[in-house]
Amino acid sequence: MAQVDPAGWRELAVTGAAQREIETLALLASALPDAYTVFHGVHWTNVERGFSAYGEVDFIIVAPSGRILLIEQKSGFLTETDEGLAKKYPGMDKPKLVRNQIMRTIAALLQRFGKDGEALSIDYLLYCPDYQIKRVEIAGIDAARIVDARTKDKLPALIQQILPVTQASAQRERVLKFFGDVLQLLPDPSAMIGQATALVTRLSGGLASWARQLEFSPFRLRVIGTAGSGKTQLALAEYAAALAAGKKPLYVSYNRPLADHVNRLVPGGGRVASFNQLCDSFARERGESPDYRDAGIWKKLELNLAESALPTEWLFDVLIVDEGQDFSEAWRDTLLRLLKPQGRAIWLEDPMQNLYGREPVALPGWVTLRSAANYRSPRQIVELLASLAPAGHQVDAASPFAGADIDVLSFPAGDSAQLFLQTKQAITRCLGAGFARNDIALISFRGRENSSLLNLDALGNHSLKSFDGSYDLFGNPVFRDGELLTESVYRFKGQSAPAVIFTEIDFETLDEKNFRKLFVGMTRARLKLILVLSEQVAGKLLQEW
């Protein structure tokens, strides 16, 4: 079985999106010998020349000799033009020539790898599993390098013919280091939180590549980073490094949904929890059964963890605190009790995502690192937020994606019927643009208690999956069954989706609190954003835009 990098891709197969690419990855992993390494969904940015260039290829196969094979997969229908084979993408007037895309990718790879004067041997394949090419002679690509619907069963054999298994060379290790080290391949959690996009991101100068290179003792690092700057990527890298060194890490977030998704991404050996989950687990492991009918149960559980003697298994080598802007100083003290004297601690926070108005936690003696660059959200979204931001707030648009136009739908304030109608229209637009239901997140500007949407089982023909406000006997939140994820802006912090419908937006003035809520909700979108605003807010914001 071939080695696949990055790991965690099998969990994506059940989510539905990018299903064709996941199926191909499963085929490559099972059909190719273990001498091959398969990189999938490789993305990178290039800022050395003062601009941001984006390159993409679906699969890169590395042979024992160090030679590589690029596989560009084009699922669905293709267009055969006189200029060559082309692919039509949503929102684009003209189809893109496949040959040009492949040649640009090859040129970018040769340039980046060849900086040290070493040549890179590259070949390529075009894989069209759903389409049978009729006019191969004008495809613009060597017919021997095309695998279409007629020959798709021959893909593994052709790969091994182009890249025969030979004795391993020293270049192979340099090539693997290039893709795994230079490009800083780390799973982007925003692509894996209940989603199916196998996205791998190299943050140019980002936290995951350089924050961990700092050295000081004791290691106490406070990272103040904006949304999309790579805080959670850094947390995953730190967690993985601790396990690799035989140490025990502890990751703690404020929100339960964020802790749940991180727990799905990391291997066993440490502990991942929200702060409340951590308190619950400590009590249960001491033989106690928390009574969640007691209104004061959470305070009792907090004091229990803060004051009780700690068994050895509750001491950790690495502490990672995420969403630190929402923590209290009492929680800080409790968590630091769990860290061994020579342990490492990283505190991750974003003041612009402080939705509860809490004062910053004091961390005297800690080294502070700041990052204002948002690599995840399309530039159009970040630039809009920057134009609305109160004085003193900085966020830099660093994504290589410009992003699609931001759609705006409005409703009369207080008119629930029109709110529902416009929200349904937003869902229709996302589905019409090609997003699956599990690629869409419906986010309310309001909390659950004040929302008209978050208490619904369905909106028209769309069943809604949302937290119903209750917990089971083990402290787990209870969700309504549904296809379309529906959350408050408070609970969706730390997560993202390819398409976000940010709805129920209504307020009198764009003050600090309302801007922060806009910031959190809008930066959850990776590709598509639709705002459903009251007419009052739409008038004010559109005037500012």
Backbone torsions as a table, in degrees:
resi	resn	phi	psi	omega
1	MET	NA	132.4	-179.3
2	ALA	-67.4	151.9	174.4
3	GLN	-80.6	136.4	-177.3
4	VAL	-118.6	131.5	-179.4
5	ASP	-133.6	128.0	1.3
6	PRO	-81.8	162.1	177.7
7	ALA	-76.6	178.2	177.9
8	GLY	89.3	0.7	-175.3
9	TRP	-72.5	-26.1	-177.5
10	ARG	-63.4	-31.2	179.9
11	GLU	-65.8	-20.0	-177.5
12	LEU	-81.9	-16.4	-170.7
13	ALA	-63.8	-26.5	-174.8
14	VAL	-88.7	-5.4	-172.3
15	THR	-85.0	-19.6	173.0
16	GLY	104.6	-45.1	-178.9
17	ALA	-74.7	151.3	-178.5
18	ALA	53.7	29.7	-174.5
19	GLN	-62.4	-37.6	-178.3
20	ARG	-64.4	-40.9	179.2
21	GLU	-67.8	-38.0	178.6
22	ILE	-65.4	-39.1	177.3
23	GLU	-62.2	-41.5	178.3
24	THR	-65.2	-40.6	179.2
25	LEU	-62.2	-40.4	177.5
26	ALA	-62.9	-39.2	177.7
27	LEU	-63.2	-46.3	-178.9
28	LEU	-64.2	-41.4	-178.1
29	ALA	-63.7	-38.9	-175.4
30	SER	-85.7	-32.4	-172.5
31	ALA	-90.1	-22.5	-178.5
32	LEU	-93.3	144.5	178.0
33	PRO	-64.5	164.0	-176.5
34	ASP	-71.8	-4.0	176.3
35	ALA	-72.6	-15.5	-179.2
36	TYR	-96.4	149.3	171.1
37	THR	-117.4	132.1	-178.4
38	VAL	-113.4	117.5	170.1
39	PHE	-97.6	138.2	-176.5
40	HIS	-128.6	146.7	178.9
41	GLY	57.4	44.4	-174.5
42	VAL	-77.5	128.0	178.6
43	HIS	-128.6	147.6	175.1
44	TRP	-153.4	163.5	175.6
45	THR	-123.1	158.0	-179.6
46	ASN	-133.8	109.8	-178.2
47	VAL	-117.8	7.8	-175.7
48	GLU	-62.6	-28.4	-176.8
49	ARG	-102.9	19.0	174.4
50	GLY	85.4	8.9	175.9
51	PHE	-138.0	165.5	-178.3
52	SER	-109.7	110.0	179.3
53	ALA	-107.1	140.6	-174.5
54	TYR	-116.8	132.5	177.6
55	GLY	-125.7	150.7	-178.3
56	GLU	-150.5	141.4	170.0
57	VAL	-148.3	148.1	-173.0
58	ASP	-74.1	-44.1	-177.9
59	PHE	-140.8	142.3	172.3
60	ILE	-125.3	121.3	178.8
61	ILE	-102.2	127.0	177.9
62	VAL	-109.5	123.2	-179.5
63	ALA	-87.7	165.1	177.2
64	PRO	-56.9	-29.7	-179.4
65	SER	-74.6	-13.2	-175.8
66	GLY	97.1	-8.3	175.1
67	ARG	-69.6	150.9	-179.6
68	ILE	-126.5	152.6	177.5
69	LEU	-125.6	121.9	175.4
70	LEU	-89.5	132.6	175.2
71	ILE	-118.4	113.7	175.8
72	GLU	-97.5	116.0	-179.5
73	GLN	-98.0	128.9	175.4
74	LYS	-119.0	100.8	179.9
75	SER	-84.5	157.2	178.2
76	GLY	79.7	-155.5	-175.0
77	PHE	-84.4	149.8	173.7
78	LEU	-121.5	164.0	178.2
79	THR	-114.3	127.8	178.9
80	GLU	-98.7	106.6	-178.5
81	THR	-107.7	169.8	176.9
82	ASP	-67.2	-21.3	179.1
83	GLU	-86.8	-12.4	-179.4
84	GLY	134.8	179.5	-179.8
85	LEU	-68.4	137.0	-175.4
86	ALA	-138.9	158.3	178.9
87	LYS	-124.9	129.7	178.3
88	LYS	-93.1	128.4	-179.4
89	TYR	-112.1	147.1	179.4
90	PRO	-57.6	137.6	176.2
91	GLY	84.8	-1.5	-179.2
92	MET	-112.1	135.1	-178.3
93	ASP	-73.1	-35.7	-173.9
94	LYS	-118.5	135.7	177.9
95	PRO	-66.7	153.2	179.8
96	LYS	-93.3	135.2	177.3
97	LEU	-72.6	127.7	-175.9
98	VAL	-65.1	-41.9	-179.7
99	ARG	-57.2	-43.9	-178.7
100	ASN	-62.1	-40.2	178.9
101	GLN	-61.9	-44.9	-178.5
102	ILE	-66.2	-44.0	-177.9
103	MET	-65.0	-36.7	177.5
104	ARG	-63.9	-40.6	179.6
105	THR	-63.3	-45.4	179.5
106	ILE	-61.6	-44.7	-179.0
107	ALA	-61.8	-40.9	-179.5
108	ALA	-65.2	-41.7	179.0
109	LEU	-64.7	-44.7	179.9
110	LEU	-61.3	-39.2	-179.5
111	GLN	-65.8	-46.4	-175.8
112	ARG	-70.0	-42.8	-178.1
113	PHE	-72.4	-32.0	-174.1
114	GLY	-83.3	10.6	-179.3
115	LYS	-63.5	-27.8	179.7
116	ASP	-93.7	10.9	177.1
117	GLY	85.1	5.6	-178.5
118	GLU	-97.0	133.4	-179.4
119	ALA	-79.3	150.0	178.7
120	LEU	-120.9	126.2	-179.8
121	SER	-88.4	115.3	-175.1
122	ILE	-125.0	134.8	168.6
123	ASP	-126.2	173.8	-177.2
124	TYR	-146.5	159.5	172.1
125	LEU	-137.0	143.3	168.9
126	LEU	-103.6	124.7	-176.8
127	TYR	-116.2	115.2	-179.1
128	CYS	-121.8	81.5	-173.1
129	PRO	-69.0	-16.7	-174.6
130	ASP	-108.5	-4.5	-171.0
131	TYR	-131.0	137.3	176.9
132	GLN	-102.7	115.7	-177.2
133	ILE	-75.3	127.8	-174.9
134	LYS	-93.0	-35.7	-175.5
135	ARG	-119.0	74.0	-176.1
136	VAL	-60.8	-30.8	-175.0
137	GLU	-66.3	-21.6	179.6
138	ILE	-113.2	15.0	-177.5
139	ALA	-67.8	-21.6	-177.5
140	GLY	84.0	3.2	-177.9
141	ILE	-132.7	140.3	177.6
142	ASP	-52.4	127.4	-178.4
143	ALA	-59.0	-29.0	179.2
144	ALA	-72.3	-9.6	-179.2
145	ARG	-112.0	21.5	178.0
146	ILE	-119.6	128.6	172.9
147	VAL	-120.3	111.0	-178.5
148	ASP	-111.8	-163.0	-174.0
149	ALA	-62.7	-26.4	-179.6
150	ARG	-74.5	-31.6	-171.3
151	THR	-118.0	14.4	-173.1
152	LYS	-62.0	-26.5	178.9
153	ASP	-67.7	-16.4	-177.8
154	LYS	-93.3	3.2	-175.5
155	LEU	-56.3	-53.0	-178.8
156	PRO	-59.6	-40.1	-179.6
157	ALA	-65.3	-40.3	179.8
158	LEU	-66.2	-38.4	177.4
159	ILE	-59.2	-46.1	-178.4
160	GLN	-70.4	-25.4	175.3
161	GLN	-71.1	-42.1	179.8
162	ILE	-72.9	-38.9	-179.7
163	LEU	-118.9	78.3	-179.2
164	PRO	-66.6	150.8	178.0
165	VAL	-73.8	115.5	177.7
166	THR	-125.6	-178.3	179.2
167	GLN	-64.8	139.2	-178.8
168	ALA	-63.3	142.4	179.9
169	SER	-116.8	166.6	178.5
170	ALA	-66.2	-29.3	-179.0
171	GLN	-65.7	-31.3	179.7
172	ARG	-55.9	-44.2	-179.4
173	GLU	-65.3	-36.0	178.3
174	ARG	-69.1	-36.8	178.0
175	VAL	-66.4	-45.1	178.7
176	LEU	-61.7	-39.2	178.7
177	LYS	-65.6	-37.2	178.9
178	PHE	-58.7	-49.9	-178.2
179	PHE	-74.7	-35.6	-175.2
180	GLY	-90.2	-18.4	-173.3
181	ASP	-115.3	-58.1	-177.5
182	VAL	-62.7	-43.0	-179.6
183	LEU	-81.2	-6.0	177.6
184	GLN	52.4	61.7	-178.8
185	LEU	-75.3	112.4	177.3
186	LEU	-137.6	143.0	177.2
187	PRO	-61.6	130.6	174.7
188	ASP	-85.0	111.8	-175.6
189	PRO	-60.5	-27.3	178.8
190	SER	-62.8	-21.1	178.0
191	ALA	-89.2	-6.2	-171.1
192	MET	-123.0	-1.1	179.0
193	ILE	-80.8	87.1	179.6
194	GLY	67.4	11.1	-179.6
195	GLN	-111.2	177.4	-175.2
196	ALA	-126.6	20.0	-178.1
197	THR	-93.2	114.7	-178.6
198	ALA	-80.5	76.1	-174.9
199	LEU	-100.0	130.5	176.9
200	VAL	-120.7	127.3	-172.0
201	THR	-119.6	134.2	167.7
202	ARG	-104.3	110.0	179.3
203	LEU	-79.6	115.6	-177.3
204	SER	-64.7	109.6	-176.8
205	GLY	70.3	19.2	-171.7
206	GLY	-80.6	174.8	-174.0
207	LEU	-61.5	-39.8	-175.3
208	ALA	-65.3	-21.4	-176.2
209	SER	-97.5	-25.1	-174.6
210	TRP	-128.6	-17.4	-179.2
211	ALA	-63.8	-34.6	-177.5
212	ARG	-78.7	-3.3	176.5
213	GLN	-85.0	-8.3	178.3
214	LEU	-69.3	145.7	179.2
215	GLU	-131.4	122.8	172.5
216	PHE	-163.7	163.3	-175.5
217	SER	-141.6	133.4	-5.8
218	PRO	-68.5	153.6	-176.7
219	PHE	-80.8	102.4	178.1
220	ARG	-131.3	102.1	-173.7
221	LEU	-117.9	124.3	175.0
222	ARG	-104.7	120.9	-179.2
223	VAL	-109.9	116.3	176.5
224	ILE	-104.9	100.2	-173.8
225	GLY	-130.9	143.8	-179.8
226	THR	-73.9	170.6	177.2
227	ALA	-58.4	136.0	177.5
228	GLY	79.5	7.6	-179.0
229	SER	-83.5	-12.9	177.4
230	GLY	110.3	19.9	-177.7
231	LYS	-62.7	-45.8	-177.8
232	THR	-72.3	-31.6	172.9
233	GLN	-60.0	-41.5	177.6
234	LEU	-62.9	-41.9	179.3
235	ALA	-60.9	-43.1	179.6
236	LEU	-64.7	-41.3	179.9
237	ALA	-64.7	-42.0	179.9
238	GLU	-65.9	-41.8	179.4
239	TYR	-62.1	-46.7	-178.7
240	ALA	-65.0	-39.4	-179.8
241	ALA	-64.4	-37.1	178.6
242	ALA	-63.5	-45.6	179.6
243	LEU	-63.8	-41.0	179.9
244	ALA	-62.9	-28.9	-179.8
245	ALA	-89.0	6.3	179.6
246	GLY	77.1	21.8	-179.1
247	LYS	-107.4	168.9	-175.7
248	LYS	-112.5	114.4	179.3
249	PRO	-94.9	155.6	173.4
250	LEU	-127.8	121.3	175.6
251	TYR	-109.7	128.1	-179.1
252	VAL	-131.9	127.5	175.4
253	SER	-116.1	172.2	175.4
254	TYR	-83.5	-45.8	-176.2
255	ASN	-87.0	135.4	176.2
256	ARG	-63.3	-42.9	-179.9
257	PRO	-58.7	-37.9	178.8
258	LEU	-66.7	-42.9	177.8
259	ALA	-62.1	-39.5	-179.2
260	ASP	-63.3	-41.7	-177.8
261	HIS	-72.7	-37.1	176.8
262	VAL	-64.5	-37.5	179.6
263	ASN	-62.4	-29.7	177.9
264	ARG	-76.6	-18.0	-175.5
265	LEU	-93.2	-26.6	-171.7
266	VAL	-100.3	151.7	176.3
267	PRO	-75.0	168.2	179.3
268	GLY	-71.7	165.1	178.2
269	GLY	124.1	-18.1	176.5
270	GLY	-124.9	-153.7	179.1
271	ARG	-140.2	135.2	177.9
272	VAL	-126.8	130.0	-178.0
273	ALA	-165.2	157.0	163.0
274	SER	-75.5	166.8	-178.4
275	PHE	-61.2	-41.8	179.7
276	ASN	-65.6	-38.9	175.6
277	GLN	-60.5	-40.7	-178.7
278	LEU	-60.9	-44.3	179.0
279	CYS	-63.0	-42.0	178.9
280	ASP	-62.6	-45.2	-178.6
281	SER	-64.0	-39.0	-179.9
282	PHE	-62.0	-43.7	179.7
283	ALA	-64.8	-44.7	-177.1
284	ARG	-66.4	-37.2	-179.9
285	GLU	-72.3	-12.3	173.4
286	ARG	-95.3	7.4	177.5
287	GLY	88.0	10.3	-179.5
288	GLU	-95.7	152.5	177.8
289	SER	-121.8	99.6	-177.8
290	PRO	-59.0	138.2	179.0
291	ASP	-101.0	101.6	-175.3
292	TYR	-79.0	4.1	170.4
293	ARG	-81.2	-16.1	179.0
294	ASP	-78.7	120.1	-177.6
295	ALA	-61.6	-25.5	-178.2
296	GLY	-101.2	18.8	-172.7
297	ILE	-63.4	-39.0	-175.9
298	TRP	-66.7	-37.9	178.1
299	LYS	-64.7	-40.2	178.5
300	LYS	-63.2	-41.6	179.9
301	LEU	-66.2	-38.5	177.8
302	GLU	-62.1	-45.5	180.0
303	LEU	-65.3	-35.1	179.1
304	ASN	-60.3	-47.2	179.8
305	LEU	-70.4	-31.8	-176.6
306	ALA	-75.7	-26.7	-170.1
307	GLU	-118.0	-19.0	-176.5
308	SER	-74.2	155.1	173.5
309	ALA	-64.1	141.7	-176.3
310	LEU	-100.4	124.0	173.2
311	PRO	-70.1	161.8	-176.3
312	THR	-56.1	-38.6	-176.8
313	GLU	-69.3	-7.8	177.2
314	TRP	-103.5	20.2	172.9
315	LEU	-111.9	134.6	-171.0
316	PHE	-123.2	152.1	179.2
317	ASP	-84.5	-28.4	-177.6
318	VAL	-135.0	131.7	176.6
319	LEU	-117.8	125.8	177.4
320	ILE	-122.3	116.8	178.6
321	VAL	-106.8	120.8	178.1
322	ASP	-109.0	151.5	-176.0
323	GLU	61.1	39.7	-175.9
324	GLY	-59.3	-21.8	179.6
325	GLN	-65.2	-16.9	-178.3
326	ASP	-98.8	-1.4	-177.1
327	PHE	-88.5	155.3	174.8
328	SER	-98.7	166.9	178.4
329	GLU	-68.9	-29.2	175.7
330	ALA	-65.3	-41.3	176.6
331	TRP	-64.4	-40.4	176.7
332	ARG	-54.8	-49.1	-177.5
333	ASP	-63.6	-39.5	179.4
334	THR	-62.8	-44.3	-178.0
335	LEU	-68.3	-38.7	-179.8
336	LEU	-67.1	-22.5	174.0
337	ARG	-62.6	-30.1	-174.9
338	LEU	-82.5	-6.5	-176.8
339	LEU	-94.5	131.1	177.4
340	LYS	-62.9	153.8	-174.5
341	PRO	-53.1	-38.5	-179.3
342	GLN	-99.7	17.6	-176.8
343	GLY	-76.9	167.6	178.2
344	ARG	-99.2	142.9	178.4
345	ALA	-134.9	131.9	175.4
346	ILE	-125.9	127.6	-179.3
347	TRP	-113.1	115.8	-176.6
348	LEU	-107.8	130.8	-179.0
349	GLU	-153.2	161.5	175.1
350	ASP	-141.0	105.5	-178.7
351	PRO	-56.3	-29.6	-179.0
352	MET	-74.5	-9.8	173.9
353	GLN	-104.4	18.2	176.4
354	ASN	-81.8	93.3	-176.3
355	LEU	-91.6	-5.2	-175.8
356	TYR	-107.8	2.7	175.9
357	GLY	67.8	29.6	-178.3
358	ARG	-84.7	149.1	176.2
359	GLU	-72.5	146.4	178.1
360	PRO	-58.9	140.9	178.2
361	VAL	-73.5	133.2	177.7
362	ALA	-75.0	131.5	177.2
363	LEU	-131.8	69.6	-176.5
364	PRO	-61.9	135.7	178.1
365	GLY	86.5	-4.9	-179.7
366	TRP	-83.7	146.6	172.1
367	VAL	-79.1	135.4	-178.6
368	THR	-110.9	133.3	178.1
369	LEU	-124.4	130.9	-177.7
370	ARG	-116.5	143.1	175.4
371	SER	-143.1	120.0	-178.7
372	ALA	-104.5	6.6	-175.1
373	ALA	-91.7	123.9	176.1
374	ASN	-99.5	110.0	-179.5
375	TYR	-92.1	-16.4	-171.4
376	ARG	-88.1	-46.8	-173.1
377	SER	-80.2	140.2	175.9
378	PRO	-52.5	145.3	-173.8
379	ARG	-57.9	-35.1	-177.8
380	GLN	-59.9	-39.1	179.2
381	ILE	-67.5	-46.1	-177.5
382	VAL	-66.2	-40.7	179.9
383	GLU	-65.3	-36.2	176.3
384	LEU	-64.2	-46.2	179.1
385	LEU	-62.7	-38.1	178.9
386	ALA	-62.5	-34.9	179.6
387	SER	-71.9	-23.1	-179.3
388	LEU	-95.8	-12.9	-170.8
389	ALA	-66.1	138.1	172.1
390	PRO	-63.2	162.8	179.9
391	ALA	-58.2	142.3	177.1
392	GLY	95.9	-7.2	179.0
393	HIS	-101.3	133.1	178.4
394	GLN	-127.1	131.2	171.7
395	VAL	-147.5	129.7	-175.6
396	ASP	-106.7	133.0	177.9
397	ALA	-80.2	106.6	-175.1
398	ALA	-117.9	4.6	-179.0
399	SER	-71.9	144.2	173.4
400	PRO	-73.8	-6.6	-180.0
401	PHE	-97.8	129.7	174.0
402	ALA	-72.7	-37.8	178.5
403	GLY	94.8	155.5	176.8
404	ALA	-77.7	167.4	178.0
405	ASP	-60.7	144.4	176.6
406	ILE	-83.1	119.9	179.2
407	ASP	-82.9	142.0	178.7
408	VAL	-126.7	123.9	174.4
409	LEU	-121.7	144.3	-175.9
410	SER	-127.9	159.3	179.5
411	PHE	-144.5	151.2	176.5
412	PRO	-65.2	133.3	-178.8
413	ALA	-55.9	133.1	178.6
414	GLY	84.2	-3.9	-178.6
415	ASP	-96.1	94.1	-176.5
416	SER	-65.0	-35.6	-178.8
417	ALA	-61.4	-44.9	179.0
418	GLN	-70.4	-35.2	175.2
419	LEU	-58.8	-48.7	179.8
420	PHE	-62.7	-41.4	-178.6
421	LEU	-62.2	-45.5	-178.4
422	GLN	-70.2	-33.9	177.7
423	THR	-67.6	-40.1	175.2
424	LYS	-62.5	-38.5	177.8
425	GLN	-63.3	-37.1	178.0
426	ALA	-64.2	-41.7	177.8
427	ILE	-61.8	-43.7	179.2
428	THR	-59.9	-40.4	179.7
429	ARG	-64.5	-41.8	179.4
430	CYS	-64.6	-44.8	178.8
431	LEU	-63.9	-38.8	178.9
432	GLY	-66.6	-26.8	178.0
433	ALA	-81.4	-1.0	176.0
434	GLY	101.7	3.6	178.1
435	PHE	-81.5	136.3	173.6
436	ALA	-78.1	162.6	-179.1
437	ARG	-59.4	-36.2	-179.0
438	ASN	-81.1	4.5	170.9
439	ASP	-98.8	-3.1	-173.9
440	ILE	-110.2	135.8	172.4
441	ALA	-119.0	128.4	177.7
442	LEU	-99.3	109.7	-172.3
443	ILE	-112.7	128.2	178.9
444	SER	-94.9	137.6	175.2
445	PHE	-66.1	-19.5	-175.5
446	ARG	-101.3	159.4	171.4
447	GLY	-74.9	167.9	-173.9
448	ARG	-60.0	-38.0	-175.6
449	GLU	-66.6	-29.6	-174.8
450	ASN	-108.1	8.8	-175.6
451	SER	-95.8	141.9	173.2
452	SER	-84.5	-23.9	-174.7
453	LEU	-90.1	-37.8	-169.2
454	LEU	-70.5	-9.0	178.0
455	ASN	-104.7	8.9	179.8
456	LEU	-90.2	146.7	172.2
457	ASP	-83.9	-27.3	-177.9
458	ALA	-154.9	157.4	174.1
459	LEU	-128.3	102.4	-172.8
460	GLY	64.3	-125.8	179.0
461	ASN	-89.0	4.2	-174.8
462	HIS	-102.7	114.7	175.5
463	SER	-76.9	140.6	-173.0
464	LEU	-110.1	131.6	175.3
465	LYS	-99.7	111.9	-177.5
466	SER	-147.6	156.5	176.8
467	PHE	-67.9	127.4	-176.3
468	ASP	-92.1	4.5	176.2
469	GLY	92.0	-3.4	-177.9
470	SER	-112.8	167.1	179.8
471	TYR	-129.7	149.3	176.9
472	ASP	-82.1	-174.6	-175.9
473	LEU	-65.1	-18.0	-179.7
474	PHE	-101.0	9.5	178.0
475	GLY	82.5	10.5	179.5
476	ASN	-85.8	137.2	178.8
477	PRO	-66.3	144.6	-179.5
478	VAL	-100.8	131.1	-177.7
479	PHE	-113.5	147.1	168.9
480	ARG	-71.5	147.5	175.6
481	ASP	-76.1	135.8	178.2
482	GLY	-178.0	166.6	-178.0
483	GLU	-92.4	-27.5	-172.9
484	LEU	-108.5	115.4	-179.0
485	LEU	-64.0	128.0	-179.1
486	THR	-130.0	121.5	-175.3
487	GLU	-139.8	161.9	169.9
488	SER	-81.2	158.5	177.6
489	VAL	-62.2	-25.7	179.7
490	TYR	-70.4	-43.3	-176.3
491	ARG	-81.4	-18.9	-176.5
492	PHE	-92.3	3.2	175.2
493	LYS	-58.0	141.0	178.8
494	GLY	86.4	-8.6	-179.6
495	GLN	-113.6	175.3	177.4
496	SER	-159.4	171.5	179.0
497	ALA	-151.5	154.1	176.2
498	PRO	-57.4	-40.1	179.1
499	ALA	-127.3	128.5	-179.5
500	VAL	-122.4	128.9	170.4
501	ILE	-105.7	109.6	-177.6
502	PHE	-100.3	108.8	-168.1
503	THR	-125.2	175.7	-177.0
504	GLU	60.7	32.1	-179.8
505	ILE	-83.6	112.4	-180.0
506	ASP	-155.5	128.5	177.1
507	PHE	-160.3	163.9	-179.5
508	GLU	-79.9	-49.4	-177.0
509	THR	-132.7	150.5	177.8
510	LEU	-86.3	75.4	178.7
511	ASP	-88.2	-174.2	-176.4
512	GLU	-58.8	-45.8	-177.4
513	LYS	-64.2	-45.0	-178.1
514	ASN	-68.6	-34.8	175.7
515	PHE	-63.6	-41.4	179.7
516	ARG	-61.9	-38.8	178.3
517	LYS	-66.8	-40.5	175.0
518	LEU	-61.1	-43.5	-178.5
519	PHE	-60.6	-48.4	-178.9
520	VAL	-62.5	-49.1	-176.0
521	GLY	-64.8	-43.4	-175.6
522	MET	-71.6	-34.3	-178.6
523	THR	-79.9	2.7	172.9
524	ARG	-76.8	-18.5	-174.6
525	ALA	-83.2	131.3	177.2
526	ARG	-97.0	-28.6	-177.6
527	LEU	-132.0	-45.5	-172.2
528	LYS	-129.3	134.8	178.0
529	LEU	-131.9	128.2	172.7
530	ILE	-122.2	126.9	178.0
531	LEU	-102.6	128.1	174.9
532	VAL	-111.0	104.0	-170.1
533	LEU	-114.6	154.2	168.5
534	SER	-68.2	154.5	180.0
535	GLU	-59.2	-33.7	179.0
536	GLN	-63.3	-48.3	180.0
537	VAL	-69.1	-40.8	-179.8
538	ALA	-58.6	-42.3	179.2
539	GLY	-61.8	-42.2	-178.8
540	LYS	-70.0	-47.2	-175.1
541	LEU	-71.9	-40.2	179.5
542	LEU	-63.1	-30.8	176.3
543	GLN	-67.1	-38.8	178.2
544	GLU	-69.2	-38.7	-177.9
545	TRP	-65.0	NA	NA
